[in-house]
Amino acid sequence: MPIQKVDPADWRNASTVQVDSDAADNLEALKEIGRWAWENGFAPTTEYWLRQAITNEGKRLFRGICFRISPEERRATDEMNRQVEERLSRMPVTFHRP
């Protein structure tokens, strides 16, 4: 389980949280934290390089910040995603034979 810790522990009532992932690298941690955020009503900040921490046991963690997303922000994001999917579905697909 890549998500190791959410701070505060009672994050269900928080507007901002810190999320720790033990993913293999920064990119995977960004994906994992983003997935956790979306599934739990948050959005990750737009940082590209997460902070790192090392536990007492020597495990490296990637640490990101997420904020609670409002219903209005979620609707805007859903609409943006719908538009992207619509544009992608209209793009011609070209198959190149070897």
N, C-alpha and C positions, 0 to 999 in steps of 0.2 A: 504494500500500500504506500504509494509515494507521498501522500499528504500525511505528515507526521504530527503537525500541531497547528491549531488555530488559536490565536490570542486576540481577544479574551476568550476564555474557555466557554463562557456563556454568550457566544457570538450571535445567537438567534435574536437578541435584542440590541445588538451593536449596529452602528452605522458605518464603522470602519473596522477592519480586521487585518491582522498580520498572519499570513499563511506560510508554513514551512513545508517544503517538499524535499524528499531524498532522491529525486530523479537523478539519472546518470549525468546530465549536463544541463546547462542553462536553458537551452531550447525546450527540452523535454519538461523541465520544471515550469516554464512559461505555459506550456500546453496543459499540464496537470492543474496548475493553479487557476488557469482560465476556465477549465472544465468544472473544477470545484465551485468557482465563483458563480458561473452560470446556473449550475444545478441548485445553488443555495440562495439565489436572489441577489447576488453581488456582481460587480464587474471589476476586473483587475485594472490597476492603473496602467498607463501606457509606457511603462518602463521596459527597456529592452535588455538590460543587464540587471539581474536580481542580486541583492546583497547575499553574501554567504556567511554561514556560521558553522562552527564545528562543535559537536556535542562533547560532553565529558568522555563519552565512549569512542570518540574519534570519528564519528560519522559526519560527513559534509552535508549541509542542508542549504537549499536555496530559499530565500525569504522574499515574499512579495506582499504588497499591500492591495487590499480590495475594499471597495466601498459599496454600500447598499444601493441598488439601482431602483429608481422610482418607477411606478407604472408608466409614466409618460416616457421615460428613457427606454424602457423595455419595448414599448410600442414603436418608438423611433428606430430602435435597433432591429426589431422584427421586420419593419418596413424596408430598411436598408438591405437586410439579408434577402428579402423577397425580390427586390429590384436586381440584386446581383445575380441571384438564381435565374431570374427571367432573362437577363442579358446573356448569361452563359448558355442558356437553352437555345438562344437564337444564333449563337456563333456556329459557323460552318465547321464541320469536322473533316480534316484531311488525313487520309491514310496514305503513308508513304511505304511502298514496298521496298524491301532490301535489294 
